[in-house]
Amino acid sequence: MSEEKKIAIKVDNLTIRYKSLKSYSIKRNFFALHRNKREVFEAVKNVSFEVPQGEILGIIGKNGSGKSTLLRALAHIFSPDEGTINIYDNSISLLSIGVGFQKELSGRENIMLSGLLLGFTEEEIKKKMPRIIKFADIGHFIDMPVGKYSSGMYSKLAFSITAILETDIILIDEVLSVGDRRFKKKSYKKMKSLISDDKRTVVIVSHSISALRELCDRVLWINDGEMMMIGEANEVLDQYEAFMDAEE
């Protein structure tokens, strides 16, 4: 009998709501803000699933389905309004462009800050920093504020930090390949190497059906915040493609 795999992520009845104010005049309503009616939008609705250690889980759904919200909840950026998320003391990192950098700090300073937030010691980060800088390949910009970076340089540095400071769980949001053509080839090769570790758990949000077919063991399909299906990658992606074809 094969040994049952440990659970790396357990999501139980997760619901996440956004609250927003309807349009109003700031001048007229500044002192009466609390009286404005708030709209409540459920981005994730009562979602439950488990991810065994070492599994590569894809998440797919049309725009606005709650994919990125779910991923950010797994990364503890968003708190559940209902339900629970358990990552069982695993270290976790989120690779998502536009998340996590302090724009007034240099690339080098952001490497240190990101590493500390991921739970690495200063000594561990300093030891790996030369590899991160070399992999990012952004030259003298490493010592400039990241707010001055192009989107390509920003994404190169973000990918390099996640790739070199390896965590137990890696969350990837629409950045399977980033930067210029040469870096895309290098980053995709590195990502495949990272996720081939049978002890590393990976959750990938992507619209690329071909990438999810190639990389993932299972796929979770969500639509308008609700879980439609979870299962073997090709089976779920076939159903998703049929659904999207019918929508068109």
N, C-alpha and C positions, 0 to 999 in steps of 0.2 A: 504494500500500500504506500502511495506517495505521501510524503510529509506535507501537511497542510501549511500553506504560506501564511505568514503573519500579516495582519492588516496594518497598512501604513496610514490610510486615511479612512475615516468613517464619518459620513454626513447623514444626519438623521432629522427628517422633517424640517429642512432649512427653508426659511422664508425671510426675504430681505425687501424692505419697503423704502421708497424714496418719498420725501415730503417736499412739496414745492408750493410757493405762493402764487396765486393767480396774479395776472398783471395788475399793477396799481401805481398810482402816482406817489413817488417818494416824498414829495413836498407835503401832500395832503395826508399821508398815512404814516409819517415817520414816528409820531407819538402814539399811534394806534395800531402798530404792527401786529400785536397779539390778537386783534379783533378780525384780521383778514382770514378768510376761509382757506384752508390748506387742502391741496389735492394730494391724495395718497396713491402712489403707483407701486404695484408689486412687481419687482424686477425678477425675483426668484420665488417660486410658489411651491412650498411643501415638497422639496426635492430630497430624496434619500438614495444613497449608494455607498459602496465600499470599494476601496482600491487596495488590493494585496501588494505587499512589498515586492518591488521589482517589476511591477506591471507598467505598461505604457498605455495610458488612457487618453483617447482623443475626445474633444468636446466640439460638437458642430451644431449649427443652427443659423437661421437667417439673421440679418442685422437686427439688433434690438431684442434678441431673444433672451438676454441675460447671461451670455457666456462669460464675458469679461467680469461682470459683477460676481458671478460664482467663483471665478478664479481669484479675484481679489479678496473674497471672503475666506477662501482656503489659505490665503497669505496673511490673514488677520488684519487686512487694511479696512475691510467692512465688518461690522459686528452683526450677527444674526438678530433679527427682530423676533423670530421664533426658531426653535430647533437648536441643534448643536453640531459642532465640528470638532473632531478629535484627530490629532496627528501623532499621538502617542510618543511625545518627546523627540520626534524626529526634527532635524534641522531642515529648514525650508527656504527656498529662494524663488523670487518671481522675476522672470525676464519679460519685461514689458516696456516698450519705448515710452518715455515720458513719465515713468514712475521711479521715485527713489533718489534722484540726484538733487543736490543743493546747487542751484545755478550760479551762485556767487563764488562757490569754491572751485578750485582747480580739479582737473581730472585725477591727479595724484591724491589730492585730499579726499575726493569722492570715493576713490578705491578704499582708502582707510576707513572712511565713515561707513560705507556699504558693508565692509568686512566685519566691523564691530557690531553693526545691527544684525548681521547674520549669526553672531555668536562666536566669531573667531577672535583670538587674542591678537594684540598689536604685533607680537613677535611672529605669529603665524602669517599675518597679512604682509609684514615686511619681507618675509621669506619668499612669498609668492608674488609680490608686487612686480619684480622684473619680468616674470613670465606674463603677467597680465598686460603690462605696458608693451612688451614685444608683440604679443598676440593682437592687441588693439591696433598697433601700427599707425598711430596718428601723429608721430613725430613730436615736434616741440609744443604742440597743442596740449600735451599731457599736463603742462604746467600753466595753462591758461584757464580762466573760468569756463565751465561747461556751457554757461549761457551764451558764449560766443561760438559754440560748435555748430557745424552744419548737422542736419538730421542724420547724415551718414556717419559722421564721427561720433555723435551721441550714441547711436545704436551699436557701433563697433565697440565702444568702451563698455556699454551695458552688457553686451554679449560676452565680452572677454572676462568681466568680473564673475559672471555666473558660470562660465565654462571652466575657469581656473580655480575659483573658490567653490569646490564641489560640495554640495549639500546632499542630505539623504533624499529629499524630495525637491524636484525642479518643476516649477510651473512656467509654462511658455505661452505667451499671448501674442499670436500672429507675427512672430519673428523667427520663423524657422531658418531663414537666411536673410542676412542684413548687409548693408554696405555695398561696395562696388563689386564687379564681377569676380575679381580674384578673392575678395574677402568672403563672398557668398559661398564659393566653392570650399574655402578653408573652414568657414563656420559650420556648414552642413556636415562636412566630414567629422569635425569635432563633436557636433551634437550627436551624430550616430554613434560615435565612440562612447560618449557619456551615457547614453541611454541603453547601451548594450550591457552595462553592468547589471547583473541579475539581482543586485541588492538595492539599486537606485530606482526610485519610483518617479515617474514622469507624468505630468498632466499637460496636454497640448490643446490649446484653443486655436483652430484654424478653419479658414474657408477652403483650403486646398484639399479636395477629396483625394487626389492622387498621393499627396504626402501622408495623409492619415491612413490610407490603405497600406502604404509601404512601411510606416513606422509603428503603428499602434496594434496592440493586442485586442483591445476593446474600444468601443466608441459610445459616448453618451450623447444622445440627440435631445436638445431642448428647443421648445418653441413657445414664444411668448411667456417665458419664465417657467413653463411646465415641462417635466421630463416626459418625453414621448416614448423613448426606447433606450435600452442599454444592452449591449451584447457584443458578440464577435464583430470585428471591424467591418468586414465586407458585407455581412448581413444587414447591419444598421445603415451603412452608407448606401446600399442598394435601395433600401426603403426611403431614406432621405432624398435621394435623387429622384425617385418616383414621385414623392410628395412635391418636390420643387417643380418638377415638370408639369404636374397637374395644376399647380398654382399659377403657372404661366399660361 
